[in-house]
Amino acid sequence: MPGGGGGGGGLESLLREFVPDFVVINTATPTIVNDLRAAALAKGVCPAVKTIAIGIHPSALPGATLKLCPDLDAVCIGEPERAVPEWVGGKVGPAGAGVLSQGDRDTGVRSTAKYLENLDELPFPAWQLVDRRNYRLPFSAREFLLINVGRGCPQGCLFCAARTYYGNAVRLRSVDRVIREMKRNAADFAVSDYLFWAESFTQERDYAASLCEAILKERLDVRWVCNARVDQVDGDLLRLMKRAGCWMIGYGVESLAEEVLRRNRKNVVPRQIEEAVVTAKAAGLAVMAHCVFGLPGETEETLKVTESGIRRLPVDFVQYYTAVPFPGSELYAWAVREGRLLSDDFVRFEQNSTVLRLDGLPAEKIAGFRRTAYLRFYLRPRVIWNVFRLVLSRGGPADFLRTFFDFGRWAVSR
């Protein structure tokens, strides 16, 4: 159903006005308890309505999700684009492909939805139904949109749950389709800033290069950011990305301690991380490093290795997360099997909280180290200057002042 107001009152009003036959609830682990209240609200307003939940969490724990909310009629296991319309149309039975109903939640039947092989079959996102004012860049306050370029990841990282939803095989949208979507967005919404959304934009190097070349050939005035693995970039590709409008790349660093990387099956070594950062900077890109504290194998010493190593690298921004055993990941299965969960309250399963018990490294020590690491990184003259230099290059005086105060509050709150 279309999005409505932020609170329950807004949703209730929308339900009364729209009177839907079906409600599809997209949910995630840390918000699942609150999100599923929408099912009870929908049933209260429209008793005949049918409700279904989609997302990684219901895909990983379908029976538990149904048990959590009696007002939920079904969950979709895996990608929803085929399974949900078939369920709505009555084309699948109680244990049909990709859908588990309340009546079958305890049977042990698990049927994953078939993956959509041709992603070009998907329509362009209906951004006209979304309040796009909520999607603004931090430095310039310009509107930006997400563009999904592909799904699936063959990597075997212990902590990642994405394969539960999108599978191991990489499926890519055609370059032409992505170009047409950007042209549509420019014409209909006057948007030219994007996050190219994929597990790794450079997973298939030839595809990334072809998309960049098409942007240049079509002379699209676009600015974009993306995520990538450090072992899937090189100087030629990064320079091409820069010419095609990329201004920042986010690397999944996780750790700079080789043992932690190995144990969590990241399949890279610290030298590759360092080379990827230096090469991106040489290409003229800003670099965001995504690091995780508290993964299996973490010690006080490895925490220090990562924190000090990040400060030595020419990284512009860093995000320090705590390791979360999200359902659907092998890390979650390990944590449950080994009794490593500090809480079964899914509200706490978010990357500012520590719910994983490690030997010799208390959760409160990880949380305290994370706060200190943020301060030590961001309260340095070079980093502060880089932040405001980006603001000045991408926004105006008002953006500079707003970012000055927002950045100060954000850094101290870490």
C-alpha positions as CSV (number, residue, x, y, z in Angstrom):
1,M,0.0,0.0,0.0
2,P,1.2,3.6,-0.5
3,G,3.1,5.3,2.3
4,G,1.3,7.5,4.7
5,G,2.1,9.7,7.7
6,G,4.8,9.0,10.2
7,G,2.8,7.8,13.2
8,G,0.0,5.4,13.8
9,G,-2.6,8.2,13.5
10,G,-1.4,9.0,10.0
11,L,-1.5,5.3,9.0
12,E,-5.0,4.8,10.5
13,S,-6.3,7.8,8.5
14,L,-4.8,6.4,5.4
15,L,-6.3,3.0,6.0
16,R,-9.8,4.5,6.5
17,E,-9.4,6.5,3.3
18,F,-7.9,3.8,1.2
19,V,-9.6,0.7,2.6
20,P,-7.0,-1.7,1.2
21,D,-7.6,-5.4,0.5
22,F,-4.0,-6.2,1.2
23,V,-1.2,-4.6,3.3
24,V,2.4,-5.4,2.5
25,I,4.8,-4.5,5.4
26,N,8.5,-4.1,4.6
27,T,10.4,-4.7,7.8
28,A,13.9,-5.2,9.2
29,T,15.3,-6.8,12.4
30,P,15.6,-3.8,14.7
31,T,12.2,-2.3,13.8
32,I,10.2,-5.5,13.3
33,V,8.2,-5.3,16.6
34,N,7.1,-1.8,15.8
35,D,6.6,-2.4,12.1
36,L,4.3,-5.4,12.7
37,R,2.0,-3.2,14.7
38,A,0.8,-2.0,11.4
39,A,-0.8,-5.4,10.8
40,A,-2.8,-5.1,14.0
41,L,-3.8,-1.6,13.1
42,A,-4.8,-2.6,9.6
43,K,-7.0,-5.5,10.9
44,G,-8.6,-3.1,13.4
45,V,-9.6,-0.6,10.8
46,C,-10.3,-3.1,7.9
47,P,-11.1,-6.5,9.4
48,A,-11.1,-8.3,6.1
49,V,-7.7,-7.0,5.0
50,K,-4.9,-9.6,4.4
51,T,-1.4,-8.7,5.7
52,I,2.0,-10.0,4.6
53,A,5.5,-9.1,5.7
54,I,8.6,-8.9,3.5
55,G,12.3,-8.4,4.2
56,I,15.4,-10.2,5.3
57,H,14.1,-10.8,8.8
58,P,10.9,-12.6,7.8
59,S,12.8,-14.5,5.1
60,A,15.3,-15.7,7.7
61,L,12.8,-16.4,10.5
62,P,9.4,-16.9,8.8
63,G,7.8,-19.0,11.5
64,A,9.0,-16.9,14.4
65,T,7.8,-13.7,12.6
66,L,4.3,-15.1,12.2
67,K,4.3,-16.2,15.8
68,L,5.4,-12.7,16.8
69,C,2.3,-11.2,15.2
70,P,-1.0,-13.1,15.1
71,D,-2.5,-10.4,12.9
72,L,0.0,-11.2,10.2
73,D,-1.5,-13.6,7.6
74,A,1.7,-14.5,5.8
75,V,5.4,-13.8,5.2
76,C,7.3,-13.8,2.0
77,I,10.5,-15.8,2.1
78,G,13.0,-14.1,-0.3
79,E,12.4,-11.6,-3.1
80,P,8.8,-10.3,-3.1
81,E,8.2,-9.1,-6.6
82,R,6.9,-12.4,-7.9
83,A,5.7,-14.2,-4.8
84,V,3.6,-11.3,-3.3
85,P,1.5,-10.6,-6.5
86,E,0.9,-14.4,-6.9
87,W,-0.2,-14.5,-3.2
88,V,-2.5,-11.5,-3.8
89,G,-3.9,-13.1,-6.9
90,G,-4.5,-16.4,-5.1
91,K,-2.1,-18.3,-7.3
92,V,-0.2,-19.9,-4.5
93,G,-1.5,-22.2,-1.8
94,P,-0.8,-22.0,1.9
95,A,2.7,-23.4,1.4
96,G,3.2,-21.9,-2.0
97,A,6.5,-20.7,-3.5
98,G,8.0,-18.1,-1.3
99,V,5.0,-17.6,1.0
100,L,4.3,-19.1,4.5
101,S,0.9,-18.6,6.1
102,Q,-0.1,-18.6,9.7
103,G,-1.7,-21.9,9.3
104,D,1.5,-23.5,8.1
105,R,4.0,-21.7,10.4
106,D,4.7,-24.8,12.5
107,T,4.9,-27.3,9.7
108,G,8.6,-26.7,8.9
109,V,7.7,-26.1,5.3
110,R,10.1,-23.5,3.8
111,S,9.7,-22.5,0.1
112,T,11.9,-19.7,-1.1
113,A,10.6,-17.4,-3.7
114,K,12.1,-17.7,-7.2
115,Y,14.5,-15.0,-8.0
116,L,13.7,-12.5,-10.7
117,E,16.3,-13.3,-13.4
118,N,15.7,-10.3,-15.6
119,L,15.7,-7.2,-13.4
120,D,14.7,-5.0,-16.3
121,E,11.2,-6.4,-15.9
122,L,10.9,-4.2,-12.8
123,P,9.2,-0.8,-13.3
124,F,11.0,2.3,-12.3
125,P,10.3,3.3,-8.7
126,A,7.2,5.4,-8.2
127,W,9.0,8.3,-6.5
128,Q,6.0,10.5,-7.1
129,L,4.3,8.6,-4.2
130,V,7.2,9.4,-1.8
131,D,7.9,12.6,0.0
132,R,11.3,13.2,-1.6
133,R,12.1,16.1,0.7
134,N,13.1,13.4,3.2
135,Y,15.9,12.2,0.9
136,R,18.6,15.0,0.9
137,L,22.3,15.0,0.8
138,P,24.1,16.0,4.0
139,F,26.3,18.6,2.5
140,S,24.2,20.4,-0.1
141,A,20.6,19.5,1.0
142,R,19.9,18.6,-2.6
143,E,17.4,15.8,-3.2
144,F,18.9,12.4,-4.1
145,L,17.5,9.1,-5.1
146,L,18.6,5.4,-5.0
147,I,19.1,3.4,-8.1
148,N,19.4,-0.3,-7.8
149,V,21.9,-1.6,-10.3
150,G,22.0,-5.2,-9.3
151,R,21.2,-7.9,-6.7
152,G,23.0,-10.9,-5.3
153,C,26.5,-11.5,-3.9
154,P,28.7,-14.5,-4.2
155,Q,30.9,-13.5,-1.3
156,G,30.8,-15.5,1.9
157,C,31.2,-12.9,4.7
158,L,30.2,-14.4,8.0
159,F,28.2,-11.3,9.2
160,C,26.2,-10.5,6.1
161,A,22.5,-11.5,5.7
162,A,21.9,-10.1,2.2
163,R,22.2,-13.5,0.5
164,T,19.1,-14.7,2.4
165,Y,17.1,-12.2,0.4
166,Y,18.9,-11.8,-2.9
167,G,20.9,-15.0,-3.2
168,N,24.5,-15.8,-4.3
169,A,24.3,-15.1,-8.0
170,V,24.9,-11.6,-9.3
171,R,22.0,-10.3,-11.4
172,L,22.5,-6.9,-13.1
173,R,20.1,-4.4,-14.7
174,S,21.0,-3.5,-18.2
175,V,23.0,-0.3,-18.6
176,D,20.4,1.0,-20.9
177,R,17.7,0.6,-18.3
178,V,19.7,2.4,-15.6
179,I,20.4,5.3,-18.1
180,R,16.7,5.5,-18.9
181,E,15.8,5.7,-15.2
182,M,18.2,8.5,-14.6
183,K,16.8,10.4,-17.6
184,R,13.3,9.8,-16.3
185,N,14.3,11.1,-12.8
186,A,15.9,14.3,-14.3
187,A,12.8,15.0,-16.4
188,D,10.1,14.2,-13.8
189,F,11.8,15.0,-10.5
190,A,14.7,17.3,-11.4
191,V,17.0,14.9,-9.5
192,S,20.6,14.4,-10.6
193,D,22.2,13.0,-7.4
194,Y,22.3,9.3,-6.7
195,L,23.3,6.4,-4.5
196,F,24.0,3.5,-6.9
197,W,22.7,0.7,-4.7
198,A,24.2,-2.8,-4.8
199,E,26.2,-5.0,-2.5
200,S,29.2,-3.9,-4.5
201,F,28.9,-1.6,-7.4
202,T,32.1,-3.0,-8.9
203,Q,31.2,-6.7,-8.4
204,E,31.3,-7.0,-12.2
205,R,34.0,-4.7,-13.4
206,D,33.0,-4.6,-17.1
207,Y,29.4,-3.7,-16.1
208,A,30.6,-0.8,-13.9
209,A,32.9,0.5,-16.7
210,S,30.1,0.2,-19.3
211,L,27.7,2.1,-17.1
212,C,30.2,4.9,-16.6
213,E,31.0,5.0,-20.3
214,A,27.2,5.3,-21.1
215,I,26.8,8.2,-18.6
216,L,29.7,10.0,-20.4
217,K,28.3,9.2,-23.9
218,E,24.8,10.4,-23.0
219,R,26.4,13.5,-21.3
220,L,24.3,13.0,-18.2
221,D,24.9,15.7,-15.5
222,V,24.8,13.4,-12.5
223,R,26.7,13.0,-9.3
224,W,26.7,9.7,-7.4
225,V,28.2,7.6,-4.7
226,C,28.5,3.8,-4.4
227,N,29.8,1.0,-2.3
228,A,32.5,-1.4,-3.3
229,R,34.9,-4.2,-2.1
230,V,38.5,-3.2,-2.0
231,D,39.5,-6.2,-4.1
232,Q,37.2,-5.1,-7.0
233,V,38.7,-1.8,-7.9
234,D,41.7,-0.5,-9.8
235,G,43.1,2.9,-10.9
236,D,41.6,2.9,-14.4
237,L,38.1,2.0,-13.2
238,L,38.2,4.6,-10.4
239,R,39.3,7.3,-12.7
240,L,36.6,6.4,-15.1
241,M,34.0,6.5,-12.3
242,K,35.2,10.0,-11.3
243,R,34.8,11.3,-14.9
244,A,31.3,9.8,-14.9
245,G,30.2,11.8,-11.9
246,C,31.2,9.6,-8.9
247,W,32.4,11.7,-6.1
248,M,32.7,9.3,-3.2
249,I,33.2,5.5,-2.8
250,G,32.4,3.5,0.4
251,Y,34.6,0.6,1.1
252,G,33.6,-2.3,3.3
253,V,36.8,-2.3,5.4
254,E,35.3,-4.1,8.5
255,S,38.8,-4.5,10.2
256,L,42.5,-3.8,9.6
257,A,43.4,-6.8,11.7
258,E,44.3,-9.7,9.4
259,E,43.1,-12.4,11.8
260,V,39.6,-10.8,12.1
261,L,39.3,-10.5,8.4
262,R,40.3,-14.1,7.9
263,R,38.0,-15.5,10.6
264,N,35.0,-13.6,9.2
265,R,35.7,-14.7,5.7
266,K,36.2,-11.3,4.2
267,N,38.8,-12.7,1.9
268,V,41.0,-9.6,1.7
269,V,44.1,-8.6,3.6
270,P,45.0,-5.2,5.1
271,R,47.4,-4.4,2.3
272,Q,44.5,-4.5,-0.2
273,I,42.4,-2.1,1.9
274,E,45.3,0.4,2.1
275,E,45.9,0.2,-1.6
276,A,42.3,0.7,-2.5
277,V,42.0,3.8,-0.3
278,V,45.1,5.4,-1.7
279,T,44.1,4.6,-5.3
280,A,40.7,6.1,-4.9
281,K,42.1,9.3,-3.4
282,A,44.6,9.5,-6.3
283,A,41.6,9.2,-8.7
284,G,40.1,12.3,-7.0
285,L,37.4,10.4,-5.0
286,A,36.3,11.0,-1.4
287,V,36.5,7.7,0.6
288,M,34.2,6.4,3.3
289,A,35.4,3.5,5.3
290,H,32.9,1.2,6.9
291,C,34.4,-0.6,9.9
292,V,32.9,-3.1,12.4
293,F,34.0,-3.5,16.0
294,G,33.3,-6.7,17.9
295,L,33.4,-9.4,15.2
296,P,34.5,-12.9,16.2
297,G,38.2,-12.9,16.8
298,E,38.2,-9.3,18.0
299,T,40.5,-8.4,20.9
300,E,41.5,-5.1,22.5
301,E,44.7,-5.2,20.4
302,T,42.8,-5.7,17.1
303,L,40.4,-2.8,18.0
304,K,43.5,-0.6,18.3
305,V,45.0,-1.9,15.0
306,T,41.8,-0.9,13.1
307,E,41.3,2.4,14.8
308,S,44.9,3.6,14.5
309,G,45.2,2.2,10.9
310,I,42.1,4.1,9.8
311,R,43.6,7.4,11.1
312,R,46.8,6.8,9.2
313,L,45.0,6.3,5.9
314,P,43.7,9.2,3.8
315,V,40.1,8.3,4.6
316,D,37.6,11.2,4.5
317,F,34.8,9.7,6.5
318,V,34.4,6.6,8.7
319,Q,31.5,4.7,10.0
320,Y,32.2,2.6,13.1
321,Y,29.5,-0.1,13.6
322,T,29.2,-2.7,16.3
323,A,28.9,-6.3,15.0
324,V,25.3,-7.4,14.9
325,P,24.3,-11.0,14.4
326,F,21.4,-10.3,12.0
327,P,19.0,-13.2,11.4
328,G,19.9,-14.7,8.0
329,S,23.7,-14.4,8.6
330,E,26.0,-17.2,9.6
331,L,27.0,-15.0,12.4
332,Y,23.5,-15.2,13.9
333,A,23.5,-19.0,13.5
334,W,26.9,-19.2,15.3
335,A,25.8,-16.8,18.0
336,V,22.6,-18.9,18.7
337,R,24.4,-22.2,18.6
338,E,27.2,-21.0,20.9
339,G,25.0,-19.1,23.3
340,R,26.7,-15.8,22.3
341,L,23.6,-13.5,22.3
342,L,23.4,-11.0,25.1
343,S,19.8,-10.2,24.3
344,D,16.9,-11.6,22.3
345,D,15.3,-8.2,22.0
346,F,15.5,-7.4,18.3
347,V,15.2,-3.7,19.0
348,R,18.8,-3.9,20.2
349,F,19.9,-5.6,17.0
350,E,21.2,-2.4,15.4
351,Q,24.7,-1.2,14.7
352,N,25.0,1.2,17.6
353,S,24.4,-1.5,20.1
354,T,26.3,-4.6,21.2
355,V,24.5,-7.8,21.6
356,L,27.3,-10.3,20.8
357,R,29.3,-11.8,23.6
358,L,33.0,-12.3,22.9
359,D,35.6,-13.9,25.2
360,G,37.7,-11.4,27.0
361,L,36.1,-8.4,25.4
362,P,33.0,-7.1,27.3
363,A,30.2,-5.4,25.3
364,E,30.6,-2.1,27.3
365,K,34.3,-2.0,26.3
366,I,33.5,-2.3,22.6
367,A,30.8,0.5,23.0
368,G,33.2,2.8,24.8
369,F,36.0,2.1,22.3
370,R,33.7,3.0,19.5
371,R,32.8,6.3,21.0
372,T,36.4,7.2,21.5
373,A,37.3,6.1,18.0
374,Y,34.8,8.4,16.5
375,L,36.1,11.4,18.5
376,R,39.8,10.6,17.7
377,F,39.0,10.4,13.9
378,Y,36.6,13.3,13.4
379,L,38.0,15.9,15.9
380,R,41.2,16.3,13.9
381,P,41.9,19.5,11.9
382,R,42.5,17.7,8.6
383,V,39.2,15.8,8.8
384,I,37.2,18.8,9.9
385,W,38.7,20.8,7.0
386,N,37.8,18.0,4.5
387,V,34.2,18.0,5.7
388,F,33.7,21.7,5.3
389,R,35.7,21.8,2.1
390,L,33.2,19.3,0.6
391,V,30.3,21.4,2.0
392,L,31.7,24.6,0.3
393,S,32.3,22.8,-3.0
394,R,28.8,21.2,-3.1
395,G,26.6,23.7,-1.2
396,G,26.4,27.4,-0.1
397,P,27.0,29.5,3.0
398,A,23.7,28.3,4.6
399,D,24.7,24.7,4.0
400,F,28.1,25.4,5.6
401,L,26.6,26.8,8.8
402,R,24.0,24.0,9.0
403,T,26.7,21.3,8.6
404,F,29.0,23.1,11.1
405,F,26.4,22.7,13.9
406,D,25.1,19.3,12.7
407,F,28.6,17.9,12.4
408,G,29.5,19.1,15.9
409,R,26.4,17.6,17.5
410,W,26.9,14.3,15.6
411,A,30.6,13.9,16.5
412,V,30.1,14.5,20.2
413,S,27.0,12.2,20.3
414,R,29.0,9.3,19.0
